[in-house]
Amino acid sequence: MAAGGPATLDLEELLATRLLVQGNSGSGKSHLLRRLLEQSAPWVQQAVIDPEGDFVTLAEHFGHLVIDAEAHGEHGLQLAGERARIHRVSTVLNLEGLDAEAQLRRAAAFLGGLFEVTREHWYPVLVVVDEAQLFAPAAGGEVPDDARKLALGAMTNLMCRGRKRGLAGVIATQRLAKLAKNVAAEASNFLMGRTFLDIDMARAADLLGMERRQAEAFRDLERGQFMALGPALSRRPLNLRIGATQTQPRNAAPRLTPLPECPPEEVRAAILAAPPPEALKPQRRPPAPPAPDLLSQLMAAAPAATPMPAETPENTPTPEEQAALRARLDQILEAILADPEAGFRAIGVLYQDFLVRCRIEGLRTGIPDLSSFRRMLTRARAGISADMAEDEVWRDVLARAAILPEDMQGIFMMIARAARDNLPCPGDPAIARAYGTRSLGRARRLLTYIEEQGLIVCQQDGAGRRMITLVELAWATAPGDPLAEHTLTP
């Protein structure tokens, strides 16, 4: 390349070797990422982890699907990541508006979906993570350890194991010293921008193969100017200036604006005026509750000829009637779960199916709401009937499971059921199905996570069969094949 000429980037080489971008705030990292995304958009699928909502403007010009993480749960985002790869749609995960812990959990879920897709969908994807030190911190911060471990594990998978799955990580950070070393070390291409702290300059110089005395040069770089090195960029350190972009971030760089000219008396009166009475304060109108779906209205409605009787001591269900109702609800739920695909359907779809079946059975009272149904589903997938759940022993198990995320509690209960009855340890396919995924790797990581919480201990016998012991309860499953398809039955 001639001096002063355009620099080129080998996109296929980048997909195999990954990229690390470093520079202090204001050095032009986001502008560099935007330029890279715009230039490569026609050639490769992209997924952007966007903590500040800077990249949502890519949607208008390049057709990226913007996913608002605030509107979706972790399980939904994990499925969104899988489906984005299956349909080869470029996406921007907008994490703006979430607190630090929620950002870590949702980003980890989405990255997990990208990573866990089945082999036939391992198409190349450029995965860009802005402010990567938030998701792969070198040390613990104010967020809970479990959230930090989830995000760090997802980032480690992306950078260490993602290449074979077609995932090419492009991570940008303000400070190398704050980024986990095992994540940064997997990049073979580097773009180093303006840096002032000695420790970051030294690490940047080491990565570029420069002498320590040359590290001072990073202080003199201008905004949008980067030192490049790597097989996809240049075999020797190369000084680059990033060109213009077609799109702009929503939040423009701050510029000085003249202050308004107001008489001091008016300013004083406006700022130091007495607060208004509580009754006169403008009240924010609460958002209107969402309209119930048709099935919920149907369940709530009673025929005009037979009005719903008010609950009185005379018509309160007896314990026997309550037990009979629980048994009928269990039968309905068991019929739903008999469908092999039920484990992969969304909770809302299962609940609507449940409501319809209850209506067909003539049940008008005692129908659980969505949150109660979710607990019933967790219990049913573990093979625990409603009557069993009333037992003091299972109440203790449920209390222990409460420290886990809600979508993992059923897995712990399934293991507890097998251990209590000395049944073979559930195989990875059964665990994956109970969690709502087809990924056996995710099933194994679920067990690892539960073991890290101190609830279980996993072991293998000489034949490679798995045994799981519940800590404190001292229950243990019988040895079971990790690849077995069997599931528990109530």
C-alpha positions in Angstrom: 0.0 0.0 0.0 1.4 3.4 -1.0 1.9 6.0 1.8 -1.2 8.1 2.1 -3.3 5.7 0.1 -6.4 3.7 1.2 -5.9 0.9 3.6 -7.7 -2.4 3.0 -8.9 -5.0 5.4 -9.1 -8.7 4.5 -12.5 -9.6 5.7 -12.1 -13.4 5.3 -8.9 -13.2 7.3 -10.6 -11.1 10.0 -13.3 -13.8 10.3 -10.6 -16.3 11.2 -8.4 -14.1 13.4 -10.7 -11.6 15.3 -10.0 -7.9 16.1 -9.4 -5.9 19.3 -9.9 -2.1 19.3 -8.6 0.0 22.1 -8.7 3.8 22.8 -9.7 6.2 25.5 -13.1 7.9 25.4 -13.3 10.3 22.5 -10.6 8.5 20.4 -13.0 7.4 17.7 -13.6 3.7 18.6 -17.4 3.8 17.9 -16.7 5.7 14.6 -14.2 3.0 13.6 -16.7 0.2 14.4 -19.4 2.0 12.4 -17.1 2.3 9.4 -16.2 -1.4 9.7 -19.9 -2.4 9.9 -20.9 -0.2 7.0 -18.2 -1.4 4.7 -18.7 -5.1 5.5 -22.6 -5.1 5.7 -23.1 -6.3 2.1 -20.7 -9.2 2.6 -21.3 -10.8 6.0 -24.0 -11.2 8.6 -23.4 -8.9 11.7 -24.5 -8.9 15.3 -23.8 -5.8 17.4 -23.9 -5.7 21.2 -24.7 -2.0 21.8 -24.7 -0.8 25.4 -25.5 2.8 24.6 -27.9 2.5 21.6 -25.3 4.1 19.3 -25.7 1.7 16.4 -29.5 1.5 16.0 -29.2 3.9 13.1 -27.7 1.1 11.0 -31.2 -0.3 10.6 -32.4 2.5 8.3 -29.6 2.2 5.7 -28.5 -1.4 6.0 -31.6 -3.3 7.2 -30.3 -4.4 10.6 -32.9 -5.7 13.0 -32.9 -3.7 16.2 -33.7 -5.8 19.3 -34.7 -3.8 22.3 -33.3 -5.8 25.2 -35.5 -4.0 27.7 -38.6 -5.5 26.1 -37.4 -9.1 26.2 -36.3 -11.6 28.8 -33.1 -13.7 28.8 -34.8 -16.8 27.4 -36.4 -14.7 24.6 -33.0 -13.1 23.7 -31.3 -16.5 23.7 -33.9 -17.7 21.2 -33.5 -14.5 19.2 -29.8 -15.1 18.9 -30.4 -18.6 17.6 -33.1 -17.5 15.1 -31.0 -14.6 13.9 -28.3 -17.1 12.8 -30.8 -19.5 11.3 -32.3 -16.8 9.2 -29.0 -15.0 8.6 -30.3 -11.6 9.7 -28.0 -8.8 10.9 -29.0 -7.5 14.3 -28.3 -4.8 16.8 -28.9 -5.7 20.5 -29.8 -2.3 22.0 -29.1 -2.5 25.8 -29.7 1.2 26.4 -31.9 1.9 29.5 -30.9 -1.3 31.4 -28.9 -1.3 34.6 -25.4 -2.9 34.6 -26.6 -6.3 35.8 -29.4 -6.6 33.3 -27.1 -5.6 30.5 -24.7 -8.4 31.4 -27.4 -11.0 31.7 -29.2 -10.1 28.5 -26.0 -9.8 26.5 -24.9 -13.2 27.7 -28.2 -14.7 26.8 -28.1 -13.3 23.2 -24.4 -14.3 22.7 -25.3 -17.8 24.0 -28.0 -18.1 21.4 -25.5 -17.1 18.6 -23.0 -19.7 20.0 -25.4 -22.6 20.6 -27.1 -22.8 17.2 -26.8 -26.2 15.6 -23.9 -27.0 13.2 -25.9 -26.7 10.0 -26.4 -22.9 10.7 -22.7 -22.1 11.5 -22.6 -19.3 8.8 -20.0 -16.5 9.3 -21.1 -13.7 11.6 -19.2 -10.6 12.6 -20.0 -10.1 16.3 -19.1 -6.5 17.4 -19.1 -5.8 21.1 -18.7 -2.1 22.0 -17.4 -1.3 25.5 -16.2 -4.9 25.9 -14.7 -4.2 29.4 -18.3 -4.1 30.7 -19.0 -7.6 29.6 -15.6 -9.2 30.1 -14.2 -7.3 33.1 -10.7 -8.1 34.4 -12.0 -8.0 38.0 -15.3 -8.1 39.9 -17.2 -4.8 40.3 -20.5 -3.8 41.7 -22.6 -6.3 39.7 -23.3 -9.7 41.3 -20.8 -12.4 40.6 -23.3 -14.7 38.9 -24.1 -12.0 36.3 -20.5 -11.2 35.7 -19.6 -14.9 35.3 -22.4 -15.4 32.7 -21.2 -12.4 30.6 -17.6 -13.3 30.9 -18.3 -16.9 30.0 -20.2 -15.8 26.9 -17.4 -13.4 25.8 -14.8 -16.2 26.4 -16.8 -18.5 24.2 -17.1 -15.9 21.5 -13.3 -15.1 21.4 -11.9 -18.6 22.3 -14.3 -21.1 20.7 -16.4 -19.0 18.3 -14.1 -19.3 15.3 -15.1 -22.9 14.6 -18.7 -21.9 14.8 -18.3 -19.1 12.3 -18.3 -16.3 15.0 -15.7 -13.6 14.5 -15.4 -11.3 17.6 -14.6 -7.6 17.1 -14.3 -6.1 20.6 -13.7 -2.5 21.5 -12.6 -1.2 25.0 -11.6 2.0 26.6 -8.9 0.4 28.7 -7.0 -2.8 28.1 -6.2 -3.1 31.8 -9.9 -3.4 32.5 -10.5 -6.2 29.9 -10.1 -9.8 30.9 -6.8 -11.0 29.6 -8.1 -14.4 28.3 -10.6 -12.5 26.1 -8.1 -9.9 24.8 -5.4 -12.5 24.1 -7.5 -14.4 21.5 -7.4 -11.4 19.0 -4.8 -11.5 16.3 -5.6 -8.1 14.8 -5.3 -4.8 16.7 -6.3 -1.2 16.2 -4.9 1.0 19.0 -6.1 4.6 19.4 -5.3 7.5 21.6 -4.3 6.3 25.1 -2.9 8.3 28.1 -2.5 5.9 31.0 1.0 4.3 31.3 -0.3 0.8 31.9 -2.6 0.8 28.9 0.1 2.3 26.6 2.5 -0.4 27.8 0.0 -3.2 27.0 -0.8 -1.6 23.6 2.9 -1.4 22.7 3.4 -5.1 23.7 0.5 -6.2 21.6 1.9 -4.3 18.6 5.4 -5.5 19.1 6.7 -2.0 19.8 9.4 -1.1 22.3 8.3 0.5 25.6 10.0 3.8 24.7 7.7 4.0 21.6 4.6 3.7 23.7 4.5 7.4 24.2 3.3 7.7 20.6 -0.2 6.6 21.6 -0.6 9.9 23.5 -0.1 11.9 20.3 -2.7 10.1 18.1 -5.6 12.3 17.0 -9.2 11.4 17.2 -10.0 8.8 14.5 -6.3 7.9 14.2 -5.2 4.3 15.0 -2.1 2.1 14.9 -3.0 -1.2 13.1 -1.3 -4.6 13.1 -2.5 -8.1 12.3 -2.8 -10.6 9.4 -6.1 -9.0 8.2 -4.6 -5.4 8.4 -0.8 -5.1 8.1 2.3 -7.2 9.0 4.0 -4.1 10.4 2.5 -1.4 12.7 0.6 1.0 10.3 -0.8 4.4 11.1 -4.4 4.7 9.9 -7.0 7.4 9.8 -10.6 6.3 9.7 -12.7 7.6 6.9 -16.3 9.0 6.9 -19.4 7.0 7.6 -22.8 7.0 5.9 -24.8 6.8 9.1 -24.4 8.8 12.4 -25.0 7.9 16.0 -28.1 9.2 17.7 -26.1 11.0 20.3 -23.8 13.5 18.6 -20.5 14.6 20.2 -21.0 17.4 22.7 -20.4 20.9 21.3 -20.1 24.2 23.1 -23.3 26.3 22.9 -23.7 29.9 24.1 -25.6 30.3 27.4 -29.0 32.0 27.3 -29.1 35.6 28.2 -31.5 36.1 31.1 -31.6 38.8 33.7 -30.2 37.6 37.0 -33.4 38.4 38.9 -35.5 36.2 36.5 -33.0 33.3 36.8 -33.0 33.6 40.6 -36.8 33.6 40.7 -37.1 30.6 38.4 -34.5 28.4 40.2 -35.2 29.3 43.8 -39.0 29.6 43.6 -40.9 27.8 46.4 -41.9 24.3 45.5 -45.5 23.8 44.5 -48.0 22.1 46.8 -48.1 18.3 46.5 -51.6 18.5 45.0 -50.5 20.9 42.3 -47.5 18.8 41.1 -48.1 17.4 37.6 -48.8 13.7 38.0 -47.4 11.3 35.4 -50.3 9.3 34.0 -49.7 5.6 34.4 -49.6 3.6 31.2 -52.9 1.9 30.3 -52.8 -1.8 31.2 -52.6 -4.0 28.1 -55.9 -5.4 26.9 -56.3 -9.1 27.9 -56.1 -11.6 25.1 -59.3 -13.2 23.8 -58.7 -16.4 25.7 -58.3 -14.6 29.0 -61.6 -12.7 28.4 -63.3 -16.0 27.5 -62.1 -17.6 30.8 -63.2 -14.5 32.8 -66.6 -14.4 31.3 -69.5 -16.4 32.8 -72.7 -17.4 31.0 -75.6 -14.9 31.7 -78.0 -17.7 32.7 -75.6 -19.1 35.3 -73.9 -16.2 37.1 -70.7 -17.0 39.0 -71.6 -17.5 42.7 -69.7 -15.4 45.2 -67.3 -17.4 47.4 -68.8 -17.9 50.8 -68.0 -20.3 53.6 -70.8 -22.5 52.3 -69.4 -22.9 48.8 -65.6 -22.8 49.6 -64.0 -25.9 48.1 -63.3 -28.6 50.5 -59.8 -30.1 50.7 -61.0 -33.1 48.8 -62.4 -30.8 46.0 -59.2 -28.8 45.9 -57.2 -32.1 45.6 -59.5 -33.2 42.8 -59.0 -29.9 41.0 -55.2 -30.1 41.3 -55.4 -33.6 39.8 -57.5 -32.4 36.9 -55.1 -29.5 36.2 -52.1 -31.9 36.4 -53.8 -34.2 33.8 -54.4 -31.3 31.4 -50.8 -30.2 31.8 -49.5 -33.7 31.4 -51.5 -34.0 28.1 -49.8 -30.8 26.9 -46.3 -31.9 27.7 -46.9 -35.3 26.0 -46.3 -33.4 22.7 -42.5 -33.8 22.0 -42.3 -30.2 20.8 -44.0 -28.8 23.9 -40.6 -28.2 25.5 -39.6 -25.8 22.8 -42.8 -23.7 22.7 -43.0 -20.3 24.3 -44.6 -20.1 27.7 -47.4 -17.8 26.4 -48.3 -20.3 23.7 -48.4 -23.2 26.3 -50.5 -21.1 28.6 -53.1 -20.3 25.9 -53.3 -24.0 25.1 -53.8 -24.7 28.8 -56.6 -22.2 29.0 -58.4 -23.7 26.0 -58.2 -27.2 27.5 -59.5 -26.0 30.8 -62.4 -24.5 29.1 -63.1 -27.7 27.2 -63.0 -29.6 30.5 -65.6 -27.2 31.9 -63.3 -25.7 34.6 -64.4 -22.1 35.4 -62.9 -21.6 38.9 -59.4 -22.3 40.3 -57.7 -21.7 37.0 -54.1 -20.5 37.7 -52.8 -17.2 36.3 -49.7 -17.1 34.1 -47.2 -16.8 37.0 -48.8 -19.8 38.8 -48.9 -21.7 35.5 -45.2 -21.1 35.1 -44.5 -22.7 38.5 -46.8 -25.6 37.6 -44.9 -26.1 34.4 -41.6 -26.1 36.2 -42.9 -28.7 38.6 -44.5 -30.9 35.9 -41.3 -30.9 33.8 -39.5 -32.2 36.9 -42.0 -35.0 37.2 -43.5 -33.8 40.5 -47.2 -33.9 40.9 -49.3 -31.2 42.8 -49.8 -33.6 45.7 -46.1 -34.3 45.9 -45.3 -30.6 46.0 -47.4 -30.2 49.1 -45.0 -32.6 51.0 -42.7 -30.9 53.4 -39.6 -32.5 51.8 -40.4 -31.0 48.4 -41.1 -27.7 49.9 -37.6 -27.8 51.2 -36.3 -28.7 47.7 -38.3 -25.8 46.2 -36.8 -23.4 48.8 -33.3 -24.5 47.8 -34.1 -24.1 44.1 -35.1 -20.5 44.8 -31.5 -19.2 44.6 -31.4 -20.2 40.9 -32.9 -18.2 38.0 -36.5 -19.2 37.5 -35.8 -21.0 34.2 -33.2 -23.3 35.9 -35.3 -24.3 39.0 -37.1 -27.0 37.1 -33.7 -28.6 36.1 -32.7 -28.8 39.8 -36.1 -30.2 40.7 -35.8 -32.9 38.0 -32.4 -33.9 39.4 -33.8 -33.9 42.9 -36.7 -36.2 41.8 -34.3 -38.7 40.2 -32.1 -38.6 43.3 -34.9 -39.0 45.8 -36.3 -42.1 43.9 -32.8 -43.4 43.0 -33.5 -43.2 39.3 -30.8 -42.9 36.6 -29.4 -39.4 36.3 -31.3 -37.4 33.5 -29.3 -37.3 30.3 -28.4 -34.1 28.5 -31.2 -34.4 25.9 -33.8 -34.6 28.8 -32.2 -31.6 30.6 -32.1 -29.6 27.3 -35.7 -30.3 26.5 -36.8 -29.3 30.0 -35.0 -26.0 29.6 -36.5 -25.4 26.2 -33.4 -25.8 24.0 -32.0 -28.4 21.7 -28.4 -27.7 22.6 -26.7 -30.4 24.6 -23.8 -28.0 25.3 -26.2 -25.6 27.0 -27.5 -28.5 29.1 -24.0 -29.3 30.3 -23.3 -25.7 31.2 -26.6 -25.5 33.2 -25.3 -28.4 35.3 -22.0 -26.6 35.7 -23.7 -23.4 36.8 -25.9 -25.3 39.4 -22.8 -27.0 40.7 -21.1 -23.7 41.1 -23.9 -22.5 43.2 -23.1 -25.3 45.7 -26.4 -27.2 45.2 -25.1 -30.4 43.4 -21.9 -32.4 42.8 -21.5 -34.2 39.5 -19.4 -37.3 39.2 -18.7 -40.1 36.6 -18.2 -43.7 37.2 -15.7 -45.9 35.4 -18.1 -46.5 32.5 -18.6 -42.8 31.9 -22.1 -42.7 33.4 -23.0 -39.6 35.3 -24.1 -39.4 38.9 -25.3 -36.3 40.7 -25.5 -35.8 44.5 -27.6 -33.1 46.1 -25.5 -31.2 48.7 -26.9 -31.2 52.3 -29.8 -33.5 51.4 -27.3 -36.3 50.5 -29.6 -37.7 47.8 -27.8 -39.2 44.8 -29.1 -40.4 41.5 -28.3 -43.8 40.1 -25.6 -43.8 37.3 -27.1 -42.6 34.0 -25.9 -42.3 30.4 -25.3 -38.5 29.7 -26.7 -39.0 26.2 -29.8 -40.9 27.3 -33.2 -39.6 25.9 -35.3 -40.8 28.9 -37.3 -38.4 31.0 -39.0 -38.7 34.3 -42.7 -39.4 34.6 -44.9 -38.3 37.6 
